[in-house]
Amino acid sequence: MKEVDKQNIIRNKLASGQRSALRTYRDITTGNVGGLRFLLYETLTSFLGPLPGGAGFFLRKTFYPRLFRKIGKGFIIGRNVVIRHPDKIEVHDHVTIDDNCLIDARGAGDDGVVLEDGVIINRNCMIQAKNGPIRLGRRTSLGSNSVLVSLGGVTIGEAVLTAGGCYISAGAYEFDRLDTPVMDQRAYTKGPIRIGANSWLGTCAIVLDGVSIGIGAVVGAGSVVTKNLPDYSVAVGVPAHVVKTRPATTEGVGG
């Protein structure tokens, strides 16, 4: 297990006694960037972020690329998308981020948050790199209302399909001490979460810290994955257990 540096967790930043409310806000939203870049971020996100209709679509498509570390062609971004630390975010070609999403790269380090070609982030998703990078492979689709949190790194391979409401969370807290709130105890990670190419996670599937899911695996709706799954396995249940291996029939396990 590896201890997690909790300095990038928003709760800790708010309680740490920063020099000013503005400084705290800048740390959370843009990090250590120059004043002009911070003003650009504020202007674009404040005026263009909530703008509806075709005008909003066109203006975000035109001006938002100035915020990111890297931006590809064919970028689509919806309304009310919250972007934090965009200088650590790479967006490749033909990426779509739908309305009301959060992409937060504050703890992603030099590797950043990377969305490869053709990635789709559906409505109301939350992607948070609290401590460790996040990478979504080509043509991967993150279902609506899904949450992806990195405390030790998250890597999702090519053409992975996740249904709505999935929760992928690397990291955990100790809870042995009764005299200390859990939030104040040591955070740790067993290692990054890895999801192999061509996999499918059913509705509301949960993948926990340090788990690797093999290539072409299928995880049933509502399942909780607590240990590694082999390539082409079909797993269901709480905790998830392997019930068969593809290409046997997979009817009834998805969402």
ChimeraX commands (.cxc) that place a marker at each C-alpha (Angstrom):
marker #1 position 0.00,0.00,0.00 radius 0.5
marker #1 position 1.09,3.55,-0.69 radius 0.5
marker #1 position 0.16,6.57,1.38 radius 0.5
marker #1 position -1.68,9.30,-0.48 radius 0.5
marker #1 position -0.73,12.97,-0.21 radius 0.5
marker #1 position -4.02,14.65,0.69 radius 0.5
marker #1 position -2.93,18.22,-0.07 radius 0.5
marker #1 position -4.88,18.27,-3.34 radius 0.5
marker #1 position -8.19,17.28,-1.74 radius 0.5
marker #1 position -10.45,20.33,-1.84 radius 0.5
marker #1 position -11.65,19.88,1.73 radius 0.5
marker #1 position -8.06,20.14,2.96 radius 0.5
marker #1 position -7.34,23.19,0.83 radius 0.5
marker #1 position -10.36,25.01,2.20 radius 0.5
marker #1 position -9.29,24.28,5.78 radius 0.5
marker #1 position -5.61,25.00,5.37 radius 0.5
marker #1 position -5.67,28.76,6.06 radius 0.5
marker #1 position -4.61,30.09,2.68 radius 0.5
marker #1 position -3.56,33.71,2.41 radius 0.5
marker #1 position -6.88,34.77,0.95 radius 0.5
marker #1 position -10.13,33.44,-0.44 radius 0.5
marker #1 position -8.95,34.41,-3.93 radius 0.5
marker #1 position -5.74,32.46,-3.53 radius 0.5
marker #1 position -7.68,29.40,-2.39 radius 0.5
marker #1 position -10.05,29.74,-5.34 radius 0.5
marker #1 position -7.15,29.98,-7.77 radius 0.5
marker #1 position -5.47,26.93,-6.25 radius 0.5
marker #1 position -8.64,24.91,-6.73 radius 0.5
marker #1 position -9.53,26.08,-10.23 radius 0.5
marker #1 position -6.31,26.82,-12.12 radius 0.5
marker #1 position -3.34,26.18,-9.85 radius 0.5
marker #1 position -0.09,28.06,-10.21 radius 0.5
marker #1 position -0.68,29.94,-13.46 radius 0.5
marker #1 position -0.08,33.57,-14.30 radius 0.5
marker #1 position -2.60,36.33,-13.73 radius 0.5
marker #1 position -3.48,36.74,-17.41 radius 0.5
marker #1 position -4.13,33.02,-17.83 radius 0.5
marker #1 position -6.31,33.03,-14.73 radius 0.5
marker #1 position -8.32,35.96,-16.15 radius 0.5
marker #1 position -8.71,34.10,-19.45 radius 0.5
marker #1 position -10.02,31.06,-17.55 radius 0.5
marker #1 position -12.48,33.19,-15.57 radius 0.5
marker #1 position -13.73,35.04,-18.63 radius 0.5
marker #1 position -14.28,31.99,-20.80 radius 0.5
marker #1 position -15.83,29.74,-18.15 radius 0.5
marker #1 position -18.04,32.48,-16.68 radius 0.5
marker #1 position -19.49,33.83,-19.93 radius 0.5
marker #1 position -19.29,30.89,-22.34 radius 0.5
marker #1 position -19.69,27.95,-19.96 radius 0.5
marker #1 position -23.45,28.33,-19.34 radius 0.5
marker #1 position -24.28,29.79,-22.76 radius 0.5
marker #1 position -27.09,27.76,-24.40 radius 0.5
marker #1 position -27.86,26.88,-27.98 radius 0.5
marker #1 position -25.77,27.00,-31.10 radius 0.5
marker #1 position -24.01,30.19,-30.06 radius 0.5
marker #1 position -22.71,28.55,-26.89 radius 0.5
marker #1 position -21.63,25.44,-28.79 radius 0.5
marker #1 position -19.77,27.48,-31.41 radius 0.5
marker #1 position -18.08,29.88,-28.98 radius 0.5
marker #1 position -16.89,27.14,-26.61 radius 0.5
marker #1 position -15.59,25.13,-29.55 radius 0.5
marker #1 position -13.73,28.20,-30.76 radius 0.5
marker #1 position -12.27,29.62,-27.54 radius 0.5
marker #1 position -12.08,26.81,-24.94 radius 0.5
marker #1 position -9.08,25.15,-26.65 radius 0.5
marker #1 position -6.95,28.04,-25.36 radius 0.5
marker #1 position -7.38,26.68,-21.84 radius 0.5
marker #1 position -6.02,23.15,-22.30 radius 0.5
marker #1 position -2.52,21.71,-22.39 radius 0.5
marker #1 position -3.38,20.02,-25.67 radius 0.5
marker #1 position -6.50,20.05,-27.80 radius 0.5
marker #1 position -7.36,18.06,-30.91 radius 0.5
marker #1 position -9.73,18.67,-33.79 radius 0.5
marker #1 position -13.46,18.08,-33.62 radius 0.5
marker #1 position -13.77,18.94,-29.91 radius 0.5
marker #1 position -17.33,19.25,-28.57 radius 0.5
marker #1 position -18.09,20.57,-25.08 radius 0.5
marker #1 position -21.56,21.10,-23.64 radius 0.5
marker #1 position -23.03,23.60,-21.19 radius 0.5
marker #1 position -21.98,24.03,-17.56 radius 0.5
marker #1 position -18.90,21.85,-17.82 radius 0.5
marker #1 position -16.52,22.60,-14.93 radius 0.5
marker #1 position -12.85,22.41,-15.89 radius 0.5
marker #1 position -10.20,22.57,-13.15 radius 0.5
marker #1 position -6.46,22.84,-13.84 radius 0.5
marker #1 position -6.95,22.71,-17.62 radius 0.5
marker #1 position -3.19,23.09,-18.15 radius 0.5
marker #1 position -2.94,19.41,-17.07 radius 0.5
marker #1 position -5.66,18.16,-19.43 radius 0.5
marker #1 position -5.00,16.70,-22.90 radius 0.5
marker #1 position -7.94,16.33,-25.26 radius 0.5
marker #1 position -7.24,14.45,-28.49 radius 0.5
marker #1 position -9.31,14.38,-31.69 radius 0.5
marker #1 position -13.13,14.16,-31.80 radius 0.5
marker #1 position -13.67,14.12,-28.05 radius 0.5
marker #1 position -17.14,14.95,-26.70 radius 0.5
marker #1 position -17.86,16.21,-23.17 radius 0.5
marker #1 position -21.59,16.55,-22.56 radius 0.5
marker #1 position -23.46,18.99,-20.29 radius 0.5
marker #1 position -22.88,19.36,-16.54 radius 0.5
marker #1 position -19.65,17.37,-16.29 radius 0.5
marker #1 position -16.63,17.97,-14.05 radius 0.5
marker #1 position -13.08,17.38,-15.31 radius 0.5
marker #1 position -10.65,18.07,-12.44 radius 0.5
marker #1 position -6.92,17.47,-13.03 radius 0.5
marker #1 position -5.50,19.21,-9.96 radius 0.5
marker #1 position -3.69,16.14,-8.59 radius 0.5
marker #1 position -2.85,14.46,-11.89 radius 0.5
marker #1 position 0.82,15.48,-11.90 radius 0.5
marker #1 position 2.87,15.70,-15.07 radius 0.5
marker #1 position 0.99,12.82,-16.75 radius 0.5
marker #1 position -2.26,14.75,-16.41 radius 0.5
marker #1 position -5.75,13.76,-17.49 radius 0.5
marker #1 position -5.72,12.41,-21.04 radius 0.5
marker #1 position -8.79,11.83,-23.20 radius 0.5
marker #1 position -7.72,10.00,-26.35 radius 0.5
marker #1 position -9.35,10.10,-29.79 radius 0.5
marker #1 position -13.11,9.65,-29.89 radius 0.5
marker #1 position -13.69,9.56,-26.12 radius 0.5
marker #1 position -17.25,10.42,-25.05 radius 0.5
marker #1 position -17.97,11.74,-21.57 radius 0.5
marker #1 position -21.74,11.62,-21.22 radius 0.5
marker #1 position -23.92,14.02,-19.22 radius 0.5
marker #1 position -23.39,14.63,-15.49 radius 0.5
marker #1 position -20.12,12.70,-15.20 radius 0.5
marker #1 position -17.38,13.55,-12.70 radius 0.5
marker #1 position -13.69,12.87,-13.40 radius 0.5
marker #1 position -11.39,13.83,-10.52 radius 0.5
marker #1 position -7.63,13.34,-10.37 radius 0.5
marker #1 position -7.12,13.95,-6.66 radius 0.5
marker #1 position -3.75,12.20,-6.61 radius 0.5
marker #1 position -2.54,10.39,-9.71 radius 0.5
marker #1 position -3.16,10.58,-13.46 radius 0.5
marker #1 position -6.20,9.49,-15.45 radius 0.5
marker #1 position -6.16,8.19,-19.01 radius 0.5
marker #1 position -9.14,7.15,-21.14 radius 0.5
marker #1 position -8.28,5.21,-24.29 radius 0.5
marker #1 position -9.56,5.68,-27.82 radius 0.5
marker #1 position -13.34,5.42,-28.35 radius 0.5
marker #1 position -14.04,4.83,-24.69 radius 0.5
marker #1 position -17.48,5.99,-23.52 radius 0.5
marker #1 position -18.22,6.95,-19.92 radius 0.5
marker #1 position -21.94,6.58,-19.19 radius 0.5
marker #1 position -24.12,9.37,-17.80 radius 0.5
marker #1 position -23.88,10.08,-14.05 radius 0.5
marker #1 position -20.66,8.10,-13.69 radius 0.5
marker #1 position -17.85,8.99,-11.28 radius 0.5
marker #1 position -14.15,8.39,-11.83 radius 0.5
marker #1 position -11.80,9.32,-8.95 radius 0.5
marker #1 position -8.04,8.82,-8.89 radius 0.5
marker #1 position -6.07,8.59,-5.66 radius 0.5
marker #1 position -3.52,6.24,-7.22 radius 0.5
marker #1 position -4.08,6.49,-10.96 radius 0.5
marker #1 position -6.79,5.23,-13.33 radius 0.5
marker #1 position -6.15,3.85,-16.82 radius 0.5
marker #1 position -9.02,2.76,-19.08 radius 0.5
marker #1 position -8.14,1.04,-22.34 radius 0.5
marker #1 position -9.45,1.43,-25.86 radius 0.5
marker #1 position -13.14,1.00,-26.72 radius 0.5
marker #1 position -14.32,0.46,-23.16 radius 0.5
marker #1 position -18.07,0.93,-22.67 radius 0.5
marker #1 position -19.45,1.90,-19.29 radius 0.5
marker #1 position -23.18,2.20,-18.71 radius 0.5
marker #1 position -24.76,4.92,-16.59 radius 0.5
marker #1 position -24.00,5.40,-12.92 radius 0.5
marker #1 position -20.69,3.53,-12.77 radius 0.5
marker #1 position -18.25,4.36,-9.97 radius 0.5
marker #1 position -14.51,3.84,-10.48 radius 0.5
marker #1 position -12.55,4.93,-7.42 radius 0.5
marker #1 position -8.86,4.37,-6.65 radius 0.5
marker #1 position -7.93,5.00,-3.02 radius 0.5
marker #1 position -9.28,4.46,0.48 radius 0.5
marker #1 position -9.01,5.70,4.07 radius 0.5
marker #1 position -7.90,3.92,7.21 radius 0.5
marker #1 position -10.52,3.83,9.95 radius 0.5
marker #1 position -8.79,2.11,12.90 radius 0.5
marker #1 position -8.73,5.10,15.27 radius 0.5
marker #1 position -11.98,5.85,17.04 radius 0.5
marker #1 position -10.76,9.20,18.39 radius 0.5
marker #1 position -10.15,10.65,14.90 radius 0.5
marker #1 position -12.68,11.25,12.11 radius 0.5
marker #1 position -12.12,8.96,9.15 radius 0.5
marker #1 position -11.51,11.97,6.89 radius 0.5
marker #1 position -8.50,12.91,9.05 radius 0.5
marker #1 position -6.90,9.47,9.04 radius 0.5
marker #1 position -4.32,8.22,6.55 radius 0.5
marker #1 position -5.40,7.91,2.94 radius 0.5
marker #1 position -3.76,5.10,0.98 radius 0.5
marker #1 position -3.93,3.26,-2.31 radius 0.5
marker #1 position -3.24,-0.35,-3.26 radius 0.5
marker #1 position -2.24,0.86,-6.71 radius 0.5
marker #1 position -3.89,2.17,-9.86 radius 0.5
marker #1 position -7.13,0.90,-11.35 radius 0.5
marker #1 position -6.70,-0.57,-14.83 radius 0.5
marker #1 position -9.55,-1.54,-17.15 radius 0.5
marker #1 position -8.57,-3.45,-20.27 radius 0.5
marker #1 position -9.54,-2.64,-23.83 radius 0.5
marker #1 position -12.93,-3.70,-25.22 radius 0.5
marker #1 position -14.46,-4.23,-21.78 radius 0.5
marker #1 position -18.03,-3.45,-20.72 radius 0.5
marker #1 position -19.23,-2.27,-17.31 radius 0.5
marker #1 position -22.97,-2.60,-16.74 radius 0.5
marker #1 position -25.21,-0.02,-15.08 radius 0.5
marker #1 position -24.02,1.14,-11.64 radius 0.5
marker #1 position -21.02,-1.19,-11.57 radius 0.5
marker #1 position -18.40,-0.24,-8.97 radius 0.5
marker #1 position -14.64,-0.80,-9.38 radius 0.5
marker #1 position -12.55,-0.37,-6.24 radius 0.5
marker #1 position -8.96,0.56,-5.45 radius 0.5
marker #1 position -6.08,-1.35,-7.03 radius 0.5
marker #1 position -8.24,-3.57,-9.27 radius 0.5
marker #1 position -7.25,-4.64,-12.79 radius 0.5
marker #1 position -9.97,-5.76,-15.19 radius 0.5
marker #1 position -8.74,-7.78,-18.14 radius 0.5
marker #1 position -9.18,-7.25,-21.86 radius 0.5
marker #1 position -12.70,-7.85,-23.13 radius 0.5
marker #1 position -14.17,-8.47,-19.68 radius 0.5
marker #1 position -17.84,-7.91,-18.86 radius 0.5
marker #1 position -19.02,-6.71,-15.44 radius 0.5
marker #1 position -22.71,-7.14,-14.66 radius 0.5
marker #1 position -25.02,-4.33,-13.62 radius 0.5
marker #1 position -24.73,-3.41,-9.93 radius 0.5
marker #1 position -21.63,-5.53,-9.38 radius 0.5
marker #1 position -18.80,-4.48,-7.05 radius 0.5
marker #1 position -15.35,-5.44,-8.34 radius 0.5
marker #1 position -12.95,-5.90,-5.42 radius 0.5
marker #1 position -10.28,-8.09,-7.03 radius 0.5
marker #1 position -8.66,-8.58,-10.42 radius 0.5
marker #1 position -10.68,-10.09,-13.27 radius 0.5
marker #1 position -9.01,-12.09,-16.08 radius 0.5
marker #1 position -9.28,-11.38,-19.79 radius 0.5
marker #1 position -12.66,-12.15,-21.39 radius 0.5
marker #1 position -14.26,-13.03,-18.07 radius 0.5
marker #1 position -17.89,-12.32,-17.21 radius 0.5
marker #1 position -18.33,-11.31,-13.57 radius 0.5
marker #1 position -21.43,-10.49,-11.52 radius 0.5
marker #1 position -22.40,-9.96,-7.90 radius 0.5
marker #1 position -21.34,-8.26,-4.69 radius 0.5
marker #1 position -18.46,-8.87,-4.56 radius 0.5
marker #1 position -18.12,-9.67,-8.26 radius 0.5
marker #1 position -17.14,-13.23,-9.11 radius 0.5
marker #1 position -16.46,-14.83,-12.47 radius 0.5
marker #1 position -19.38,-16.87,-13.79 radius 0.5
marker #1 position -18.13,-17.65,-17.28 radius 0.5
marker #1 position -15.61,-16.80,-19.95 radius 0.5
marker #1 position -16.47,-15.28,-23.28 radius 0.5
marker #1 position -17.39,-16.09,-26.06 radius 0.5
marker #1 position -20.06,-18.01,-24.14 radius 0.5
marker #1 position -23.40,-16.19,-24.00 radius 0.5
marker #1 position -23.48,-13.03,-21.89 radius 0.5
marker #1 position -27.23,-12.43,-21.88 radius 0.5
marker #1 position -28.70,-10.72,-18.85 radius 0.5
marker #1 position -25.56,-9.37,-17.19 radius 0.5
marker #1 position -25.39,-5.84,-18.58 radius 0.5
marker #1 position -27.14,-2.55,-18.11 radius 0.5
marker link #1:1,2 radius 0.2
marker link #1:2,3 radius 0.2
marker link #1:3,4 radius 0.2
marker link #1:4,5 radius 0.2
marker link #1:5,6 radius 0.2
marker link #1:6,7 radius 0.2
marker link #1:7,8 radius 0.2
marker link #1:8,9 radius 0.2
marker link #1:9,10 radius 0.2
marker link #1:10,11 radius 0.2
marker link #1:11,12 radius 0.2
marker link #1:12,13 radius 0.2
marker link #1:13,14 radius 0.2
marker link #1:14,15 radius 0.2
marker link #1:15,16 radius 0.2
marker link #1:16,17 radius 0.2
marker link #1:17,18 radius 0.2
marker link #1:18,19 radius 0.2
marker link #1:19,20 radius 0.2
marker link #1:20,21 radius 0.2
marker link #1:21,22 radius 0.2
marker link #1:22,23 radius 0.2
marker link #1:23,24 radius 0.2
marker link #1:24,25 radius 0.2
marker link #1:25,26 radius 0.2
marker link #1:26,27 radius 0.2
marker link #1:27,28 radius 0.2
marker link #1:28,29 radius 0.2
marker link #1:29,30 radius 0.2
marker link #1:30,31 radius 0.2
marker link #1:31,32 radius 0.2
marker link #1:32,33 radius 0.2
marker link #1:33,34 radius 0.2
marker link #1:34,35 radius 0.2
marker link #1:35,36 radius 0.2
marker link #1:36,37 radius 0.2
marker link #1:37,38 radius 0.2
marker link #1:38,39 radius 0.2
marker link #1:39,40 radius 0.2
marker link #1:40,41 radius 0.2
marker link #1:41,42 radius 0.2
marker link #1:42,43 radius 0.2
marker link #1:43,44 radius 0.2
marker link #1:44,45 radius 0.2
marker link #1:45,46 radius 0.2
marker link #1:46,47 radius 0.2
marker link #1:47,48 radius 0.2
marker link #1:48,49 radius 0.2
marker link #1:49,50 radius 0.2
marker link #1:50,51 radius 0.2
marker link #1:51,52 radius 0.2
marker link #1:52,53 radius 0.2
marker link #1:53,54 radius 0.2
marker link #1:54,55 radius 0.2
marker link #1:55,56 radius 0.2
marker link #1:56,57 radius 0.2
marker link #1:57,58 radius 0.2
marker link #1:58,59 radius 0.2
marker link #1:59,60 radius 0.2
marker link #1:60,61 radius 0.2
marker link #1:61,62 radius 0.2
marker link #1:62,63 radius 0.2
marker link #1:63,64 radius 0.2
marker link #1:64,65 radius 0.2
marker link #1:65,66 radius 0.2
marker link #1:66,67 radius 0.2
marker link #1:67,68 radius 0.2
marker link #1:68,69 radius 0.2
marker link #1:69,70 radius 0.2
marker link #1:70,71 radius 0.2
marker link #1:71,72 radius 0.2
marker link #1:72,73 radius 0.2
marker link #1:73,74 radius 0.2
marker link #1:74,75 radius 0.2
marker link #1:75,76 radius 0.2
marker link #1:76,77 radius 0.2
marker link #1:77,78 radius 0.2
marker link #1:78,79 radius 0.2
marker link #1:79,80 radius 0.2
marker link #1:80,81 radius 0.2
marker link #1:81,82 radius 0.2
marker link #1:82,83 radius 0.2
marker link #1:83,84 radius 0.2
marker link #1:84,85 radius 0.2
marker link #1:85,86 radius 0.2
marker link #1:86,87 radius 0.2
marker link #1:87,88 radius 0.2
marker link #1:88,89 radius 0.2
marker link #1:89,90 radius 0.2
marker link #1:90,91 radius 0.2
marker link #1:91,92 radius 0.2
marker link #1:92,93 radius 0.2
marker link #1:93,94 radius 0.2
marker link #1:94,95 radius 0.2
marker link #1:95,96 radius 0.2
marker link #1:96,97 radius 0.2
marker link #1:97,98 radius 0.2
marker link #1:98,99 radius 0.2
marker link #1:99,100 radius 0.2
marker link #1:100,101 radius 0.2
marker link #1:101,102 radius 0.2
marker link #1:102,103 radius 0.2
marker link #1:103,104 radius 0.2
marker link #1:104,105 radius 0.2
marker link #1:105,106 radius 0.2
marker link #1:106,107 radius 0.2
marker link #1:107,108 radius 0.2
marker link #1:108,109 radius 0.2
marker link #1:109,110 radius 0.2
marker link #1:110,111 radius 0.2
marker link #1:111,112 radius 0.2
marker link #1:112,113 radius 0.2
marker link #1:113,114 radius 0.2
marker link #1:114,115 radius 0.2
marker link #1:115,116 radius 0.2
marker link #1:116,117 radius 0.2
marker link #1:117,118 radius 0.2
marker link #1:118,119 radius 0.2
marker link #1:119,120 radius 0.2
marker link #1:120,121 radius 0.2
marker link #1:121,122 radius 0.2
marker link #1:122,123 radius 0.2
marker link #1:123,124 radius 0.2
marker link #1:124,125 radius 0.2
marker link #1:125,126 radius 0.2
marker link #1:126,127 radius 0.2
marker link #1:127,128 radius 0.2
marker link #1:128,129 radius 0.2
marker link #1:129,130 radius 0.2
marker link #1:130,131 radius 0.2
marker link #1:131,132 radius 0.2
marker link #1:132,133 radius 0.2
marker link #1:133,134 radius 0.2
marker link #1:134,135 radius 0.2
marker link #1:135,136 radius 0.2
marker link #1:136,137 radius 0.2
marker link #1:137,138 radius 0.2
marker link #1:138,139 radius 0.2
marker link #1:139,140 radius 0.2
marker link #1:140,141 radius 0.2
marker link #1:141,142 radius 0.2
marker link #1:142,143 radius 0.2
marker link #1:143,144 radius 0.2
marker link #1:144,145 radius 0.2
marker link #1:145,146 radius 0.2
marker link #1:146,147 radius 0.2
marker link #1:147,148 radius 0.2
marker link #1:148,149 radius 0.2
marker link #1:149,150 radius 0.2
marker link #1:150,151 radius 0.2
marker link #1:151,152 radius 0.2
marker link #1:152,153 radius 0.2
marker link #1:153,154 radius 0.2
marker link #1:154,155 radius 0.2
marker link #1:155,156 radius 0.2
marker link #1:156,157 radius 0.2
marker link #1:157,158 radius 0.2
marker link #1:158,159 radius 0.2
marker link #1:159,160 radius 0.2
marker link #1:160,161 radius 0.2
marker link #1:161,162 radius 0.2
marker link #1:162,163 radius 0.2
marker link #1:163,164 radius 0.2
marker link #1:164,165 radius 0.2
marker link #1:165,166 radius 0.2
marker link #1:166,167 radius 0.2
marker link #1:167,168 radius 0.2
marker link #1:168,169 radius 0.2
marker link #1:169,170 radius 0.2
marker link #1:170,171 radius 0.2
marker link #1:171,172 radius 0.2
marker link #1:172,173 radius 0.2
marker link #1:173,174 radius 0.2
marker link #1:174,175 radius 0.2
marker link #1:175,176 radius 0.2
marker link #1:176,177 radius 0.2
marker link #1:177,178 radius 0.2
marker link #1:178,179 radius 0.2
marker link #1:179,180 radius 0.2
marker link #1:180,181 radius 0.2
marker link #1:181,182 radius 0.2
marker link #1:182,183 radius 0.2
marker link #1:183,184 radius 0.2
marker link #1:184,185 radius 0.2
marker link #1:185,186 radius 0.2
marker link #1:186,187 radius 0.2
marker link #1:187,188 radius 0.2
marker link #1:188,189 radius 0.2
marker link #1:189,190 radius 0.2
marker link #1:190,191 radius 0.2
marker link #1:191,192 radius 0.2
marker link #1:192,193 radius 0.2
marker link #1:193,194 radius 0.2
marker link #1:194,195 radius 0.2
marker link #1:195,196 radius 0.2
marker link #1:196,197 radius 0.2
marker link #1:197,198 radius 0.2
marker link #1:198,199 radius 0.2
marker link #1:199,200 radius 0.2
marker link #1:200,201 radius 0.2
marker link #1:201,202 radius 0.2
marker link #1:202,203 radius 0.2
marker link #1:203,204 radius 0.2
marker link #1:204,205 radius 0.2
marker link #1:205,206 radius 0.2
marker link #1:206,207 radius 0.2
marker link #1:207,208 radius 0.2
marker link #1:208,209 radius 0.2
marker link #1:209,210 radius 0.2
marker link #1:210,211 radius 0.2
marker link #1:211,212 radius 0.2
marker link #1:212,213 radius 0.2
marker link #1:213,214 radius 0.2
marker link #1:214,215 radius 0.2
marker link #1:215,216 radius 0.2
marker link #1:216,217 radius 0.2
marker link #1:217,218 radius 0.2
marker link #1:218,219 radius 0.2
marker link #1:219,220 radius 0.2
marker link #1:220,221 radius 0.2
marker link #1:221,222 radius 0.2
marker link #1:222,223 radius 0.2
marker link #1:223,224 radius 0.2
marker link #1:224,225 radius 0.2
marker link #1:225,226 radius 0.2
marker link #1:226,227 radius 0.2
marker link #1:227,228 radius 0.2
marker link #1:228,229 radius 0.2
marker link #1:229,230 radius 0.2
marker link #1:230,231 radius 0.2
marker link #1:231,232 radius 0.2
marker link #1:232,233 radius 0.2
marker link #1:233,234 radius 0.2
marker link #1:234,235 radius 0.2
marker link #1:235,236 radius 0.2
marker link #1:236,237 radius 0.2
marker link #1:237,238 radius 0.2
marker link #1:238,239 radius 0.2
marker link #1:239,240 radius 0.2
marker link #1:240,241 radius 0.2
marker link #1:241,242 radius 0.2
marker link #1:242,243 radius 0.2
marker link #1:243,244 radius 0.2
marker link #1:244,245 radius 0.2
marker link #1:245,246 radius 0.2
marker link #1:246,247 radius 0.2
marker link #1:247,248 radius 0.2
marker link #1:248,249 radius 0.2
marker link #1:249,250 radius 0.2
marker link #1:250,251 radius 0.2
marker link #1:251,252 radius 0.2
marker link #1:252,253 radius 0.2
marker link #1:253,254 radius 0.2
marker link #1:254,255 radius 0.2
view
